[in-house]
Amino acid sequence: MDARGRLLLLEEVGEEPYRVDRLLRQLRRSGALDGVAGVVVGECVGCDAATPDDIGLFDVLADALGDLGVPVSYGLPLGHGPEQVTVPLGVAATLDADAGTLDLVESATTS
């Protein structure tokens, strides 16, 4: 995977945070996230910590992605949650992590 200059869209279903952490660490160590322009994390359904004492998904994401120096947005209505917004892949988009928005810059279809 080559994410250089691109927004990376992630979502997961039914994985505990420690497992998501392992997946993200593997991506980091492999160099797959080198040069990524930003990370969009959709709704991660069923990815809660097993116990209240375990680290939560938000903390895992912040720790694993926070030092990339790029915008990271968490919890957008994408993926397998109740609000399944369609996100076309391969089109230009702008991520505003502070506002929690992902805006398409170009159309996903041709006229």
N, C-alpha and C positions, 0 to 999 in steps of 0.2 A: 504494500500500500504506500502510495506517495501522496502525502497531504500537503506538500509545500504549496503555499499560497492559496490554500483552500479552507473552506469551513468544514469541519468534521462534525457529522451528525451522529450522535450516540443515543441509544435507548436500550433498556434491558427489561426482562420480565422474570420474576421469581428467583433472583439471585441475591444472596445476602451481601451486605456491603463489603465484607472481607474478600469475597470472590470477585466483586467488581474491582476492588483495589488491585488484586492480582492481575486481572486482565489489563487494566490501565498501565500497571508497571511493566508488563510484558511489551505493550505497545511503545512505551517510552524507551525501554532498553533496546528494542529492535531498531530504533531510529525512525519508526513510522510517523511519529509526531513532529519530527524536525521540520521547522519552517511552517507549521500549520498557522493559518491566519486567525482562527478562532474555533471554539468548540461549543456546539449546541447540544445540550443534554435534554432529551424529552422526558416525558413522564416515565418513571421507572416503577411499574406496577409490581407490587409484591416484593420489593427490594428493601424491606425494613430490617432493622437489626433484630437478631433473635431474642435478645434481652435488653432491657433498658440500660444495662451497664456496657453493652457493646457499642462501638463507634458507629455512628449513623452514616448514611449514604452521602449526605451533604458534606460532612467532614472528610470522608474518603475522597470525594471529588475535589474539594478545596486543597487537600494535601497532595493529591496526585497530579493535579492540573494547574494549581495556583501559581506555580513559578514558571510557567511557560511564557509569560509576558504577553499574552494575547487575551482578548475577551473570552470569557466563559459564561454561558448562560445555562441555568438549570431549571428544569420543571416546565419547559414550554409544552403546550398541548400537542405533542407529537408521539407517535408510537402506538402502544397498545392500550392507552387509557380511554376513558369515556369520551373524550373529545379527540377524535382522530383527524387532525388536519393533514391534508395531503401536502407533502413537500417534494417538489420535483428535484431530481438529482441532476447535477451538471449545469445548472443555470446560475448566473451571477446573482449574488444576494449580499445584503448588508446586515451585519449583526450589531445590535446595540445592547450590550450586556447590562448596562445600567438601567435601561428602559425595559429590558426583557423582550425585545422585539427582533424578529427576523423578517426582513423585507426583501422580496424578490425585485431585482433590478431589471430583469428581462423576462419576457413571456416564456412559459414552458411549452407553448404550442406555436405553431406557425399559422398564419391566416391564409 
